[in-house]
Amino acid sequence: MINVQDKINLLRFRLDRQSHITIDQEKCAACASKPCLFACPAGMFTLAESEVLYSHEGCLECGTCYVICPGKSITWHYPKGGCGVSFREA
């Protein structure tokens, strides 16, 4: 049986220069809990000097950050065609 890490190892990323996720820092600053820091399965969110930063390299495109953000400070859309995450065959 294949485990989660084995599945993640099958991912392939083709990066777009422009991120498919943006954060409204003004709205984000009002959020005390910042669940995006803990909910992102790829760990793409970090906190630096009270500002949430995001790196789109390695994003699984699951939309968890968008759904869990209580202040709706995250804007999420799919990467442009040909970019983003895809699965390789085992």
PyMOL Python script that loads the backbone (N, CA, C, O; Angstrom):
from pymol import cmd

cmd.read_pdbstr("""\
ATOM      1  N   MET A   1       0.838  -1.178   0.000  1.00  0.00           N
ATOM      2  CA  MET A   1       0.000   0.000   0.000  1.00  0.00           C
ATOM      3  C   MET A   1       0.890   1.250   0.000  1.00  0.00           C
ATOM      4  O   MET A   1       1.890   1.307   0.716  1.00  0.00           O
ATOM      5  N   ILE A   2       0.522   2.236  -0.799  1.00  0.00           N
ATOM      6  CA  ILE A   2       1.301   3.468  -0.907  1.00  0.00           C
ATOM      7  C   ILE A   2       0.889   4.438   0.209  1.00  0.00           C
ATOM      8  O   ILE A   2      -0.299   4.622   0.474  1.00  0.00           O
ATOM      9  N   ASN A   3       1.884   5.054   0.857  1.00  0.00           N
ATOM     10  CA  ASN A   3       1.568   6.010   1.922  1.00  0.00           C
ATOM     11  C   ASN A   3       1.579   7.439   1.372  1.00  0.00           C
ATOM     12  O   ASN A   3       1.907   7.663   0.207  1.00  0.00           O
ATOM     13  N   VAL A   4       1.219   8.394   2.219  1.00  0.00           N
ATOM     14  CA  VAL A   4       1.096   9.786   1.794  1.00  0.00           C
ATOM     15  C   VAL A   4       2.415  10.322   1.254  1.00  0.00           C
ATOM     16  O   VAL A   4       2.426  10.980   0.214  1.00  0.00           O
ATOM     17  N   GLN A   5       3.514  10.059   1.929  1.00  0.00           N
ATOM     18  CA  GLN A   5       4.809  10.568   1.473  1.00  0.00           C
ATOM     19  C   GLN A   5       5.171  10.005   0.105  1.00  0.00           C
ATOM     20  O   GLN A   5       5.731  10.719  -0.726  1.00  0.00           O
ATOM     21  N   ASP A   6       4.861   8.740  -0.140  1.00  0.00           N
ATOM     22  CA  ASP A   6       5.118   8.150  -1.456  1.00  0.00           C
ATOM     23  C   ASP A   6       4.302   8.860  -2.533  1.00  0.00           C
ATOM     24  O   ASP A   6       4.795   9.084  -3.639  1.00  0.00           O
ATOM     25  N   LYS A   7       3.057   9.212  -2.214  1.00  0.00           N
ATOM     26  CA  LYS A   7       2.222   9.940  -3.175  1.00  0.00           C
ATOM     27  C   LYS A   7       2.788  11.324  -3.443  1.00  0.00           C
ATOM     28  O   LYS A   7       2.827  11.769  -4.590  1.00  0.00           O
ATOM     29  N   ILE A   8       3.226  12.006  -2.398  1.00  0.00           N
ATOM     30  CA  ILE A   8       3.808  13.338  -2.568  1.00  0.00           C
ATOM     31  C   ILE A   8       5.065  13.265  -3.430  1.00  0.00           C
ATOM     32  O   ILE A   8       5.339  14.179  -4.208  1.00  0.00           O
ATOM     33  N   ASN A   9       5.820  12.195  -3.297  1.00  0.00           N
ATOM     34  CA  ASN A   9       7.026  12.028  -4.114  1.00  0.00           C
ATOM     35  C   ASN A   9       6.708  11.849  -5.592  1.00  0.00           C
ATOM     36  O   ASN A   9       7.597  11.986  -6.432  1.00  0.00           O
ATOM     37  N   LEU A  10       5.455  11.545  -5.924  1.00  0.00           N
ATOM     38  CA  LEU A  10       5.047  11.391  -7.318  1.00  0.00           C
ATOM     39  C   LEU A  10       4.623  12.716  -7.953  1.00  0.00           C
ATOM     40  O   LEU A  10       4.294  12.756  -9.139  1.00  0.00           O
ATOM     41  N   LEU A  11       4.629  13.787  -7.181  1.00  0.00           N
ATOM     42  CA  LEU A  11       4.213  15.084  -7.703  1.00  0.00           C
ATOM     43  C   LEU A  11       5.293  15.694  -8.586  1.00  0.00           C
ATOM     44  O   LEU A  11       6.491  15.503  -8.375  1.00  0.00           O
ATOM     45  N   ARG A  12       4.825  16.431  -9.578  1.00  0.00           N
ATOM     46  CA  ARG A  12       5.731  17.187 -10.450  1.00  0.00           C
ATOM     47  C   ARG A  12       5.192  18.614 -10.494  1.00  0.00           C
ATOM     48  O   ARG A  12       3.983  18.821 -10.598  1.00  0.00           O
ATOM     49  N   PHE A  13       6.076  19.584 -10.417  1.00  0.00           N
ATOM     50  CA  PHE A  13       5.671  20.981 -10.401  1.00  0.00           C
ATOM     51  C   PHE A  13       6.258  21.702 -11.604  1.00  0.00           C
ATOM     52  O   PHE A  13       7.445  21.574 -11.904  1.00  0.00           O
ATOM     53  N   ARG A  14       5.419  22.451 -12.282  1.00  0.00           N
ATOM     54  CA  ARG A  14       5.882  23.364 -13.329  1.00  0.00           C
ATOM     55  C   ARG A  14       5.478  24.758 -12.856  1.00  0.00           C
ATOM     56  O   ARG A  14       4.299  25.110 -12.853  1.00  0.00           O
ATOM     57  N   LEU A  15       6.463  25.533 -12.464  1.00  0.00           N
ATOM     58  CA  LEU A  15       6.192  26.817 -11.824  1.00  0.00           C
ATOM     59  C   LEU A  15       5.866  27.918 -12.813  1.00  0.00           C
ATOM     60  O   LEU A  15       6.440  28.010 -13.899  1.00  0.00           O
ATOM     61  N   ASP A  16       4.932  28.741 -12.400  1.00  0.00           N
ATOM     62  CA  ASP A  16       4.618  29.986 -13.082  1.00  0.00           C
ATOM     63  C   ASP A  16       5.367  31.075 -12.316  1.00  0.00           C
ATOM     64  O   ASP A  16       5.521  30.969 -11.099  1.00  0.00           O
ATOM     65  N   ARG A  17       5.821  32.090 -12.983  1.00  0.00           N
ATOM     66  CA  ARG A  17       6.519  33.174 -12.288  1.00  0.00           C
ATOM     67  C   ARG A  17       5.581  33.908 -11.334  1.00  0.00           C
ATOM     68  O   ARG A  17       6.004  34.400 -10.288  1.00  0.00           O
ATOM     69  N   GLN A  18       4.311  33.975 -11.706  1.00  0.00           N
ATOM     70  CA  GLN A  18       3.330  34.671 -10.884  1.00  0.00           C
ATOM     71  C   GLN A  18       2.578  33.675 -10.008  1.00  0.00           C
ATOM     72  O   GLN A  18       2.106  32.647 -10.494  1.00  0.00           O
ATOM     73  N   SER A  19       2.470  33.977  -8.739  1.00  0.00           N
ATOM     74  CA  SER A  19       1.779  33.103  -7.797  1.00  0.00           C
ATOM     75  C   SER A  19       0.283  33.078  -8.072  1.00  0.00           C
ATOM     76  O   SER A  19      -0.301  34.082  -8.480  1.00  0.00           O
ATOM     77  N   HIS A  20      -0.321  31.940  -7.849  1.00  0.00           N
ATOM     78  CA  HIS A  20      -1.773  31.799  -8.011  1.00  0.00           C
ATOM     79  C   HIS A  20      -2.512  32.105  -6.710  1.00  0.00           C
ATOM     80  O   HIS A  20      -3.736  31.987  -6.645  1.00  0.00           O
ATOM     81  N   ILE A  21      -1.783  32.488  -5.695  1.00  0.00           N
ATOM     82  CA  ILE A  21      -2.359  32.849  -4.406  1.00  0.00           C
ATOM     83  C   ILE A  21      -1.820  34.215  -3.995  1.00  0.00           C
ATOM     84  O   ILE A  21      -0.623  34.482  -4.096  1.00  0.00           O
ATOM     85  N   THR A  22      -2.726  35.071  -3.530  1.00  0.00           N
ATOM     86  CA  THR A  22      -2.310  36.360  -2.984  1.00  0.00           C
ATOM     87  C   THR A  22      -2.933  36.521  -1.599  1.00  0.00           C
ATOM     88  O   THR A  22      -3.987  35.959  -1.304  1.00  0.00           O
ATOM     89  N   ILE A  23      -2.263  37.294  -0.769  1.00  0.00           N
ATOM     90  CA  ILE A  23      -2.727  37.541   0.591  1.00  0.00           C
ATOM     91  C   ILE A  23      -2.934  39.040   0.770  1.00  0.00           C
ATOM     92  O   ILE A  23      -2.032  39.835   0.509  1.00  0.00           O
ATOM     93  N   ASP A  24      -4.121  39.416   1.215  1.00  0.00           N
ATOM     94  CA  ASP A  24      -4.400  40.801   1.581  1.00  0.00           C
ATOM     95  C   ASP A  24      -3.862  40.980   3.001  1.00  0.00           C
ATOM     96  O   ASP A  24      -4.506  40.582   3.972  1.00  0.00           O
ATOM     97  N   GLN A  25      -2.684  41.577   3.113  1.00  0.00           N
ATOM     98  CA  GLN A  25      -2.001  41.675   4.405  1.00  0.00           C
ATOM     99  C   GLN A  25      -2.776  42.516   5.416  1.00  0.00           C
ATOM    100  O   GLN A  25      -2.676  42.282   6.621  1.00  0.00           O
ATOM    101  N   GLU A  26      -3.537  43.481   4.941  1.00  0.00           N
ATOM    102  CA  GLU A  26      -4.330  44.307   5.857  1.00  0.00           C
ATOM    103  C   GLU A  26      -5.411  43.467   6.545  1.00  0.00           C
ATOM    104  O   GLU A  26      -5.591  43.555   7.760  1.00  0.00           O
ATOM    105  N   LYS A  27      -6.122  42.662   5.769  1.00  0.00           N
ATOM    106  CA  LYS A  27      -7.133  41.762   6.345  1.00  0.00           C
ATOM    107  C   LYS A  27      -6.462  40.693   7.204  1.00  0.00           C
ATOM    108  O   LYS A  27      -6.958  40.350   8.277  1.00  0.00           O
ATOM    109  N   CYS A  28      -5.352  40.179   6.734  1.00  0.00           N
ATOM    110  CA  CYS A  28      -4.642  39.108   7.431  1.00  0.00           C
ATOM    111  C   CYS A  28      -4.143  39.565   8.802  1.00  0.00           C
ATOM    112  O   CYS A  28      -4.140  38.781   9.751  1.00  0.00           O
ATOM    113  N   ALA A  29      -3.728  40.808   8.911  1.00  0.00           N
ATOM    114  CA  ALA A  29      -3.213  41.332  10.175  1.00  0.00           C
ATOM    115  C   ALA A  29      -4.274  41.307  11.274  1.00  0.00           C
ATOM    116  O   ALA A  29      -3.943  41.217  12.457  1.00  0.00           O
ATOM    117  N   ALA A  30      -5.542  41.385  10.887  1.00  0.00           N
ATOM    118  CA  ALA A  30      -6.636  41.375  11.863  1.00  0.00           C
ATOM    119  C   ALA A  30      -6.954  39.973  12.378  1.00  0.00           C
ATOM    120  O   ALA A  30      -7.714  39.824  13.335  1.00  0.00           O
ATOM    121  N   CYS A  31      -6.389  38.958  11.761  1.00  0.00           N
ATOM    122  CA  CYS A  31      -6.656  37.568  12.134  1.00  0.00           C
ATOM    123  C   CYS A  31      -5.700  37.146  13.250  1.00  0.00           C
ATOM    124  O   CYS A  31      -4.482  37.178  13.080  1.00  0.00           O
ATOM    125  N   ALA A  32      -6.258  36.757  14.377  1.00  0.00           N
ATOM    126  CA  ALA A  32      -5.428  36.346  15.511  1.00  0.00           C
ATOM    127  C   ALA A  32      -4.960  34.900  15.391  1.00  0.00           C
ATOM    128  O   ALA A  32      -3.849  34.574  15.810  1.00  0.00           O
ATOM    129  N   SER A  33      -5.793  34.031  14.822  1.00  0.00           N
ATOM    130  CA  SER A  33      -5.478  32.593  14.822  1.00  0.00           C
ATOM    131  C   SER A  33      -4.582  32.146  13.669  1.00  0.00           C
ATOM    132  O   SER A  33      -3.817  31.194  13.824  1.00  0.00           O
ATOM    133  N   LYS A  34      -4.660  32.805  12.530  1.00  0.00           N
ATOM    134  CA  LYS A  34      -3.854  32.489  11.344  1.00  0.00           C
ATOM    135  C   LYS A  34      -3.800  30.975  11.055  1.00  0.00           C
ATOM    136  O   LYS A  34      -2.719  30.387  11.047  1.00  0.00           O
ATOM    137  N   PRO A  35      -4.957  30.351  10.819  1.00  0.00           N
ATOM    138  CA  PRO A  35      -4.996  28.903  10.607  1.00  0.00           C
ATOM    139  C   PRO A  35      -4.239  28.436   9.366  1.00  0.00           C
ATOM    140  O   PRO A  35      -3.875  27.264   9.278  1.00  0.00           O
ATOM    141  N   CYS A  36      -3.999  29.318   8.419  1.00  0.00           N
ATOM    142  CA  CYS A  36      -3.257  28.927   7.212  1.00  0.00           C
ATOM    143  C   CYS A  36      -1.855  28.428   7.553  1.00  0.00           C
ATOM    144  O   CYS A  36      -1.296  27.594   6.841  1.00  0.00           O
ATOM    145  N   LEU A  37      -1.290  28.943   8.648  1.00  0.00           N
ATOM    146  CA  LEU A  37       0.053  28.531   9.051  1.00  0.00           C
ATOM    147  C   LEU A  37       0.116  27.055   9.424  1.00  0.00           C
ATOM    148  O   LEU A  37       1.172  26.430   9.326  1.00  0.00           O
ATOM    149  N   PHE A  38      -1.004  26.505   9.848  1.00  0.00           N
ATOM    150  CA  PHE A  38      -1.039  25.126  10.332  1.00  0.00           C
ATOM    151  C   PHE A  38      -1.804  24.180   9.415  1.00  0.00           C
ATOM    152  O   PHE A  38      -1.552  22.975   9.420  1.00  0.00           O
ATOM    153  N   ALA A  39      -2.737  24.714   8.627  1.00  0.00           N
ATOM    154  CA  ALA A  39      -3.617  23.861   7.828  1.00  0.00           C
ATOM    155  C   ALA A  39      -3.031  23.464   6.478  1.00  0.00           C
ATOM    156  O   ALA A  39      -3.400  22.421   5.938  1.00  0.00           O
ATOM    157  N   CYS A  40      -2.142  24.253   5.929  1.00  0.00           N
ATOM    158  CA  CYS A  40      -1.582  23.953   4.603  1.00  0.00           C
ATOM    159  C   CYS A  40      -0.799  22.640   4.656  1.00  0.00           C
ATOM    160  O   CYS A  40       0.195  22.547   5.376  1.00  0.00           O
ATOM    161  N   PRO A  41      -1.234  21.620   3.901  1.00  0.00           N
ATOM    162  CA  PRO A  41      -0.538  20.338   3.958  1.00  0.00           C
ATOM    163  C   PRO A  41       0.882  20.389   3.394  1.00  0.00           C
ATOM    164  O   PRO A  41       1.709  19.534   3.713  1.00  0.00           O
ATOM    165  N   ALA A  42       1.163  21.380   2.564  1.00  0.00           N
ATOM    166  CA  ALA A  42       2.503  21.509   1.993  1.00  0.00           C
ATOM    167  C   ALA A  42       3.392  22.442   2.811  1.00  0.00           C
ATOM    168  O   ALA A  42       4.582  22.567   2.524  1.00  0.00           O
ATOM    169  N   GLY A  43       2.832  23.095   3.820  1.00  0.00           N
ATOM    170  CA  GLY A  43       3.621  23.986   4.670  1.00  0.00           C
ATOM    171  C   GLY A  43       4.137  25.212   3.945  1.00  0.00           C
ATOM    172  O   GLY A  43       5.271  25.634   4.173  1.00  0.00           O
ATOM    173  N   MET A  44       3.325  25.790   3.074  1.00  0.00           N
ATOM    174  CA  MET A  44       3.762  26.911   2.247  1.00  0.00           C
ATOM    175  C   MET A  44       3.645  28.275   2.924  1.00  0.00           C
ATOM    176  O   MET A  44       4.135  29.270   2.391  1.00  0.00           O
ATOM    177  N   PHE A  45       3.003  28.335   4.090  1.00  0.00           N
ATOM    178  CA  PHE A  45       2.807  29.601   4.792  1.00  0.00           C
ATOM    179  C   PHE A  45       3.760  29.706   5.978  1.00  0.00           C
ATOM    180  O   PHE A  45       3.960  28.741   6.716  1.00  0.00           O
ATOM    181  N   THR A  46       4.345  30.890   6.152  1.00  0.00           N
ATOM    182  CA  THR A  46       5.227  31.158   7.288  1.00  0.00           C
ATOM    183  C   THR A  46       4.887  32.529   7.871  1.00  0.00           C
ATOM    184  O   THR A  46       4.278  33.367   7.207  1.00  0.00           O
ATOM    185  N   LEU A  47       5.284  32.737   9.103  1.00  0.00           N
ATOM    186  CA  LEU A  47       5.074  34.016   9.768  1.00  0.00           C
ATOM    187  C   LEU A  47       6.427  34.687   9.937  1.00  0.00           C
ATOM    188  O   LEU A  47       7.349  34.107  10.510  1.00  0.00           O
ATOM    189  N   ALA A  48       6.542  35.912   9.435  1.00  0.00           N
ATOM    190  CA  ALA A  48       7.786  36.677   9.543  1.00  0.00           C
ATOM    191  C   ALA A  48       7.446  38.094   9.986  1.00  0.00           C
ATOM    192  O   ALA A  48       6.811  38.854   9.255  1.00  0.00           O
ATOM    193  N   GLU A  49       7.879  38.433  11.189  1.00  0.00           N
ATOM    194  CA  GLU A  49       7.627  39.770  11.736  1.00  0.00           C
ATOM    195  C   GLU A  49       6.147  40.132  11.667  1.00  0.00           C
ATOM    196  O   GLU A  49       5.790  41.207  11.186  1.00  0.00           O
ATOM    197  N   SER A  50       5.298  39.251  12.139  1.00  0.00           N
ATOM    198  CA  SER A  50       3.837  39.394  12.211  1.00  0.00           C
ATOM    199  C   SER A  50       3.152  39.483  10.841  1.00  0.00           C
ATOM    200  O   SER A  50       1.988  39.876  10.764  1.00  0.00           O
ATOM    201  N   GLU A  51       3.842  39.131   9.782  1.00  0.00           N
ATOM    202  CA  GLU A  51       3.252  39.106   8.442  1.00  0.00           C
ATOM    203  C   GLU A  51       3.285  37.678   7.904  1.00  0.00           C
ATOM    204  O   GLU A  51       4.310  37.000   7.975  1.00  0.00           O
ATOM    205  N   VAL A  52       2.154  37.231   7.365  1.00  0.00           N
ATOM    206  CA  VAL A  52       2.090  35.890   6.785  1.00  0.00           C
ATOM    207  C   VAL A  52       2.671  35.943   5.376  1.00  0.00           C
ATOM    208  O   VAL A  52       2.251  36.751   4.548  1.00  0.00           O
ATOM    209  N   LEU A  53       3.636  35.074   5.119  1.00  0.00           N
ATOM    210  CA  LEU A  53       4.263  34.977   3.803  1.00  0.00           C
ATOM    211  C   LEU A  53       3.878  33.653   3.169  1.00  0.00           C
ATOM    212  O   LEU A  53       3.615  32.670   3.862  1.00  0.00           O
ATOM    213  N   TYR A  54       3.847  33.639   1.846  1.00  0.00           N
ATOM    214  CA  TYR A  54       3.446  32.448   1.113  1.00  0.00           C
ATOM    215  C   TYR A  54       4.432  32.185  -0.019  1.00  0.00           C
ATOM    216  O   TYR A  54       4.846  33.108  -0.721  1.00  0.00           O
ATOM    217  N   SER A  55       4.799  30.931  -0.187  1.00  0.00           N
ATOM    218  CA  SER A  55       5.643  30.519  -1.306  1.00  0.00           C
ATOM    219  C   SER A  55       4.839  29.544  -2.156  1.00  0.00           C
ATOM    220  O   SER A  55       4.410  28.504  -1.657  1.00  0.00           O
ATOM    221  N   HIS A  56       4.629  29.859  -3.422  1.00  0.00           N
ATOM    222  CA  HIS A  56       3.795  28.990  -4.262  1.00  0.00           C
ATOM    223  C   HIS A  56       4.552  27.790  -4.820  1.00  0.00           C
ATOM    224  O   HIS A  56       3.939  26.898  -5.406  1.00  0.00           O
ATOM    225  N   GLU A  57       5.869  27.751  -4.649  1.00  0.00           N
ATOM    226  CA  GLU A  57       6.649  26.609  -5.114  1.00  0.00           C
ATOM    227  C   GLU A  57       6.398  25.426  -4.189  1.00  0.00           C
ATOM    228  O   GLU A  57       6.774  25.465  -3.017  1.00  0.00           O
ATOM    229  N   GLY A  58       5.780  24.399  -4.695  1.00  0.00           N
ATOM    230  CA  GLY A  58       5.458  23.227  -3.891  1.00  0.00           C
ATOM    231  C   GLY A  58       4.013  23.175  -3.437  1.00  0.00           C
ATOM    232  O   GLY A  58       3.619  22.248  -2.729  1.00  0.00           O
ATOM    233  N   CYS A  59       3.213  24.162  -3.837  1.00  0.00           N
ATOM    234  CA  CYS A  59       1.792  24.188  -3.480  1.00  0.00           C
ATOM    235  C   CYS A  59       1.083  22.997  -4.116  1.00  0.00           C
ATOM    236  O   CYS A  59       1.296  22.688  -5.288  1.00  0.00           O
ATOM    237  N   LEU A  60       0.238  22.332  -3.331  1.00  0.00           N
ATOM    238  CA  LEU A  60      -0.504  21.165  -3.814  1.00  0.00           C
ATOM    239  C   LEU A  60      -1.813  21.543  -4.499  1.00  0.00           C
ATOM    240  O   LEU A  60      -2.519  20.670  -5.004  1.00  0.00           O
ATOM    241  N   GLU A  61      -2.145  22.837  -4.522  1.00  0.00           N
ATOM    242  CA  GLU A  61      -3.359  23.355  -5.162  1.00  0.00           C
ATOM    243  C   GLU A  61      -4.635  22.748  -4.596  1.00  0.00           C
ATOM    244  O   GLU A  61      -5.602  22.526  -5.324  1.00  0.00           O
ATOM    245  N   CYS A  62      -4.632  22.486  -3.314  1.00  0.00           N
ATOM    246  CA  CYS A  62      -5.806  21.865  -2.680  1.00  0.00           C
ATOM    247  C   CYS A  62      -6.859  22.885  -2.273  1.00  0.00           C
ATOM    248  O   CYS A  62      -8.026  22.530  -2.111  1.00  0.00           O
ATOM    249  N   GLY A  63      -6.466  24.151  -2.104  1.00  0.00           N
ATOM    250  CA  GLY A  63      -7.408  25.192  -1.716  1.00  0.00           C
ATOM    251  C   GLY A  63      -7.692  25.267  -0.227  1.00  0.00           C
ATOM    252  O   GLY A  63      -8.558  26.034   0.196  1.00  0.00           O
ATOM    253  N   THR A  64      -6.984  24.488   0.575  1.00  0.00           N
ATOM    254  CA  THR A  64      -7.214  24.498   2.020  1.00  0.00           C
ATOM    255  C   THR A  64      -7.059  25.901   2.595  1.00  0.00           C
ATOM    256  O   THR A  64      -7.866  26.318   3.424  1.00  0.00           O
ATOM    257  N   CYS A  65      -6.049  26.621   2.173  1.00  0.00           N
ATOM    258  CA  CYS A  65      -5.795  27.963   2.700  1.00  0.00           C
ATOM    259  C   CYS A  65      -6.978  28.892   2.433  1.00  0.00           C
ATOM    260  O   CYS A  65      -7.377  29.668   3.301  1.00  0.00           O
ATOM    261  N   TYR A  66      -7.524  28.807   1.243  1.00  0.00           N
ATOM    262  CA  TYR A  66      -8.655  29.654   0.856  1.00  0.00           C
ATOM    263  C   TYR A  66      -9.890  29.334   1.693  1.00  0.00           C
ATOM    264  O   TYR A  66     -10.593  30.234   2.152  1.00  0.00           O
ATOM    265  N   VAL A  67     -10.142  28.054   1.883  1.00  0.00           N
ATOM    266  CA  VAL A  67     -11.326  27.614   2.620  1.00  0.00           C
ATOM    267  C   VAL A  67     -11.222  27.936   4.108  1.00  0.00           C
ATOM    268  O   VAL A  67     -12.212  28.327   4.728  1.00  0.00           O
ATOM    269  N   ILE A  68     -10.042  27.777   4.680  1.00  0.00           N
ATOM    270  CA  ILE A  68      -9.889  27.910   6.130  1.00  0.00           C
ATOM    271  C   ILE A  68      -9.690  29.348   6.603  1.00  0.00           C
ATOM    272  O   ILE A  68      -9.825  29.619   7.796  1.00  0.00           O
ATOM    273  N   CYS A  69      -9.379  30.259   5.717  1.00  0.00           N
ATOM    274  CA  CYS A  69      -9.092  31.648   6.103  1.00  0.00           C
ATOM    275  C   CYS A  69     -10.370  32.330   6.613  1.00  0.00           C
ATOM    276  O   CYS A  69     -11.296  32.557   5.835  1.00  0.00           O
ATOM    277  N   PRO A  70     -10.429  32.657   7.913  1.00  0.00           N
ATOM    278  CA  PRO A  70     -11.657  33.233   8.467  1.00  0.00           C
ATOM    279  C   PRO A  70     -11.926  34.666   8.002  1.00  0.00           C
ATOM    280  O   PRO A  70     -13.076  35.106   7.988  1.00  0.00           O
ATOM    281  N   GLY A  71     -10.879  35.391   7.624  1.00  0.00           N
ATOM    282  CA  GLY A  71     -11.041  36.780   7.210  1.00  0.00           C
ATOM    283  C   GLY A  71     -11.135  36.971   5.714  1.00  0.00           C
ATOM    284  O   GLY A  71     -11.213  38.101   5.233  1.00  0.00           O
ATOM    285  N   LYS A  72     -11.128  35.874   4.972  1.00  0.00           N
ATOM    286  CA  LYS A  72     -11.171  35.921   3.499  1.00  0.00           C
ATOM    287  C   LYS A  72     -10.069  36.821   2.938  1.00  0.00           C
ATOM    288  O   LYS A  72     -10.290  37.578   1.993  1.00  0.00           O
ATOM    289  N   SER A  73      -8.890  36.727   3.530  1.00  0.00           N
ATOM    290  CA  SER A  73      -7.761  37.541   3.069  1.00  0.00           C
ATOM    291  C   SER A  73      -6.942  36.846   1.988  1.00  0.00           C
ATOM    292  O   SER A  73      -6.026  37.444   1.423  1.00  0.00           O
ATOM    293  N   ILE A  74      -7.267  35.583   1.696  1.00  0.00           N
ATOM    294  CA  ILE A  74      -6.533  34.827   0.683  1.00  0.00           C
ATOM    295  C   ILE A  74      -7.353  34.743  -0.600  1.00  0.00           C
ATOM    296  O   ILE A  74      -8.518  34.347  -0.588  1.00  0.00           O
ATOM    297  N   THR A  75      -6.724  35.122  -1.697  1.00  0.00           N
ATOM    298  CA  THR A  75      -7.325  34.970  -3.021  1.00  0.00           C
ATOM    299  C   THR A  75      -6.616  33.807  -3.690  1.00  0.00           C
ATOM    300  O   THR A  75      -5.386  33.769  -3.733  1.00  0.00           O
ATOM    301  N   TRP A  76      -7.381  32.862  -4.212  1.00  0.00           N
ATOM    302  CA  TRP A  76      -6.822  31.631  -4.777  1.00  0.00           C
ATOM    303  C   TRP A  76      -7.458  31.366  -6.131  1.00  0.00           C
ATOM    304  O   TRP A  76      -8.676  31.460  -6.283  1.00  0.00           O
ATOM    305  N   HIS A  77      -6.634  31.038  -7.105  1.00  0.00           N
ATOM    306  CA  HIS A  77      -7.125  30.579  -8.408  1.00  0.00           C
ATOM    307  C   HIS A  77      -6.139  29.547  -8.937  1.00  0.00           C
ATOM    308  O   HIS A  77      -4.992  29.490  -8.493  1.00  0.00           O
ATOM    309  N   TYR A  78      -6.584  28.742  -9.874  1.00  0.00           N
ATOM    310  CA  TYR A  78      -5.685  27.745 -10.444  1.00  0.00           C
ATOM    311  C   TYR A  78      -4.563  28.434 -11.208  1.00  0.00           C
ATOM    312  O   TYR A  78      -4.778  29.507 -11.772  1.00  0.00           O
ATOM    313  N   PRO A  79      -3.374  27.845 -11.241  1.00  0.00           N
ATOM    314  CA  PRO A  79      -2.291  28.398 -12.056  1.00  0.00           C
ATOM    315  C   PRO A  79      -2.683  28.373 -13.535  1.00  0.00           C
ATOM    316  O   PRO A  79      -3.579  27.631 -13.938  1.00  0.00           O
ATOM    317  N   LYS A  80      -2.004  29.187 -14.328  1.00  0.00           N
ATOM    318  CA  LYS A  80      -2.318  29.213 -15.756  1.00  0.00           C
ATOM    319  C   LYS A  80      -2.045  27.847 -16.372  1.00  0.00           C
ATOM    320  O   LYS A  80      -1.296  27.046 -15.812  1.00  0.00           O
ATOM    321  N   GLY A  81      -2.644  27.586 -17.510  1.00  0.00           N
ATOM    322  CA  GLY A  81      -2.517  26.300 -18.193  1.00  0.00           C
ATOM    323  C   GLY A  81      -1.073  25.862 -18.371  1.00  0.00           C
ATOM    324  O   GLY A  81      -0.213  26.655 -18.756  1.00  0.00           O
ATOM    325  N   GLY A  82      -0.817  24.596 -18.090  1.00  0.00           N
ATOM    326  CA  GLY A  82       0.521  24.038 -18.231  1.00  0.00           C
ATOM    327  C   GLY A  82       1.399  24.229 -17.005  1.00  0.00           C
ATOM    328  O   GLY A  82       2.499  23.682 -16.935  1.00  0.00           O
ATOM    329  N   CYS A  83       0.917  25.006 -16.034  1.00  0.00           N
ATOM    330  CA  CYS A  83       1.687  25.249 -14.816  1.00  0.00           C
ATOM    331  C   CYS A  83       0.984  24.608 -13.628  1.00  0.00           C
ATOM    332  O   CYS A  83      -0.196  24.262 -13.691  1.00  0.00           O
ATOM    333  N   GLY A  84       1.731  24.459 -12.553  1.00  0.00           N
ATOM    334  CA  GLY A  84       1.165  23.917 -11.325  1.00  0.00           C
ATOM    335  C   GLY A  84       1.603  22.492 -11.076  1.00  0.00           C
ATOM    336  O   GLY A  84       2.630  22.038 -11.580  1.00  0.00           O
ATOM    337  N   VAL A  85       0.803  21.796 -10.287  1.00  0.00           N
ATOM    338  CA  VAL A  85       1.134  20.447  -9.846  1.00  0.00           C
ATOM    339  C   VAL A  85       0.486  19.412 -10.766  1.00  0.00           C
ATOM    340  O   VAL A  85      -0.624  19.604 -11.262  1.00  0.00           O
ATOM    341  N   SER A  86       1.201  18.324 -10.978  1.00  0.00           N
ATOM    342  CA  SER A  86       0.643  17.175 -11.698  1.00  0.00           C
ATOM    343  C   SER A  86       1.266  15.918 -11.101  1.00  0.00           C
ATOM    344  O   SER A  86       2.287  15.978 -10.417  1.00  0.00           O
ATOM    345  N   PHE A  87       0.641  14.796 -11.368  1.00  0.00           N
ATOM    346  CA  PHE A  87       1.116  13.529 -10.819  1.00  0.00           C
ATOM    347  C   PHE A  87       1.850  12.734 -11.882  1.00  0.00           C
ATOM    348  O   PHE A  87       1.430  12.674 -13.037  1.00  0.00           O
ATOM    349  N   ARG A  88       2.941  12.132 -11.477  1.00  0.00           N
ATOM    350  CA  ARG A  88       3.670  11.208 -12.347  1.00  0.00           C
ATOM    351  C   ARG A  88       3.173   9.812 -12.040  1.00  0.00           C
ATOM    352  O   ARG A  88       2.654   9.560 -10.952  1.00  0.00           O
ATOM    353  N   GLU A  89       3.322   8.927 -12.962  1.00  0.00           N
ATOM    354  CA  GLU A  89       2.954   7.537 -12.703  1.00  0.00           C
ATOM    355  C   GLU A  89       4.051   6.872 -11.891  1.00  0.00           C
ATOM    356  O   GLU A  89       5.235   7.164 -12.059  1.00  0.00           O
ATOM    357  N   ALA A  90       3.639   5.974 -11.010  1.00  0.00           N
ATOM    358  CA  ALA A  90       4.596   5.281 -10.142  1.00  0.00           C
ATOM    359  C   ALA A  90       5.454   4.323 -10.931  1.00  0.00           C
ATOM    360  O   ALA A  90       6.316   3.653 -10.361  1.00  0.00           O
TER     361      ALA A  90
END
""", "prot")
cmd.dss("prot")
cmd.show_as("cartoon", "prot")
cmd.util.cbc("prot")
cmd.orient("prot")
